[in-house]
């Protein structure tokens, strides 16, 4: 899941997949804007066939937290 998420992240910001870790913060470390982040969420919903809760996702700060959240959603489907 981390590998696939890293590939998607690279579509939105200029960073190498090898530089993305579970501790990478979307805004501070990877340079995401709010718009980039929201756009990426739409792609994640399509890619993983999940529905992302906007309130839940507002608490996600790191790539690792996003992976955990996506894995939880995938298990619920």
C-alpha positions in Angstrom: 0.0 0.0 0.0 2.8 2.4 0.8 4.5 1.8 -2.5 1.2 2.5 -4.5 0.5 5.6 -2.4 4.0 6.8 -3.0 3.5 6.5 -6.8 0.3 8.5 -6.5 1.9 11.1 -4.3 4.5 11.7 -7.1 1.7 12.6 -9.5 1.0 15.7 -7.3 4.4 16.9 -6.0 7.9 16.8 -7.2 9.5 14.2 -4.9 11.2 10.9 -5.6 9.3 7.8 -4.4 12.4 6.7 -2.5 12.2 9.9 -0.5 8.7 9.1 0.8 8.5 7.3 4.2 5.7 6.5 6.5 6.8 9.5 8.6 6.7 12.0 5.7 4.2 14.7 6.4 2.1 15.7 3.4 2.3 19.5 3.8 5.5 20.1 5.6 7.8 17.4 4.1 6.3 16.7 0.7 5.1 20.2 -0.2 1.4 19.4 -0.7 -1.1 22.3 -1.0 -4.6 21.8 0.3 -5.8 21.6 -3.3 -3.1 18.9 -4.2 -4.2 16.9 -1.1 -7.9 17.1 -2.0 -7.2 16.2 -5.6 -5.2 13.2 -4.5 -8.0 12.0 -2.2 -10.3 11.8 -5.2 -7.7 9.6 -7.0 -7.3 7.4 -3.9 -11.0 6.8 -3.8 -11.0 5.7 -7.4 -7.7 3.6 -7.1 -8.7 1.8 -3.9 -12.4 1.7 -4.4 -13.1 3.3 -1.1 -15.1 6.3 0.2 -13.0 8.7 2.2 -14.6 10.6 5.1 -13.6 14.2 4.9 -13.6 14.6 8.7 -11.5 11.5 9.2 -9.0 12.6 6.6 -8.6 16.0 8.1 -6.7 14.3 11.0 -4.2 12.6 8.6 -0.8 14.3 8.6 1.6 11.6 7.5 1.9 9.1 4.7 1.8 6.3 7.4 -1.4 7.6 8.8 -2.9 7.6 5.3 -1.8 4.0 4.6 -3.4 2.9 7.9 -6.6 4.7 7.1 -6.7 3.3 3.5 -6.0 -0.2 4.8 -8.9 0.1 7.3 -11.3 1.3 4.6 -10.2 -1.5 2.3 -11.0 -4.1 5.0 -14.4 -2.7 5.5 -15.4 -3.2 1.9 
